[in-house]
Amino acid sequence: MDLAGIEGHVSLTVTRMAPFAPTEHVIVDGVEIAFRRAGAGQPLLLLHGIPTSSRLWDAVGAELSSEFDVIAPDLVGFGESAKPVDRDVSMAAQARLQPQLLDALGIGRVVLIGHDIGGAAAQRMAVDAAERVSALGLIDSVSFDSWPIFRMRALRATPPPLARASCI
């Protein structure tokens, strides 16, 4: 449907936003984690929600990097990070990986920001590794560790259709 001639219609063009930083990779606890990092100053760790990745932070990452050392990882199972089917990807497990990521990057304490399920991981990290968190910010955060939900656990346990077909 062409809405161009309809009164009150505003045409919007969504432009593709460039990443705020190139993707880097590091092995943490035997799993490859992708992350974006830019800037200098106080470290700021940004944890994304679902179904996104570190790209969630592209609109603010460049601006934040003018004052902070911005680190935005892809949580395990998301974005460009590894997606091992047999790995615990609960928010508790994601929270346990973040201090190890900081160690791999040579970072001590961070301002920690979490969005959505990243907020659940951020809250767990703030409690379990409080010495690594100088401040905590939550954006539309969940407040419990229900991820992955039952349907996602069942889906992850099911072989892909082509793998099932080859077994017949």
Buried (B, 14 or more C-beta within 10 A) or exposed (E): EEEEEEEEEEEEEEEEEEBBBEBBEBEBEEBBBBBBBBBEEEBBBBBBBBEBBBBBBBEBBBEBBEEBBBBBBBBBBBBBBBBBEEBEBBBBBBBBBBBBBBEBBEBEBBBBBBBBBBBBBBBBBBEBBEEBBBEBBBBEBBEEBEBBEEEEEEEBEEEEEEEEEEEE
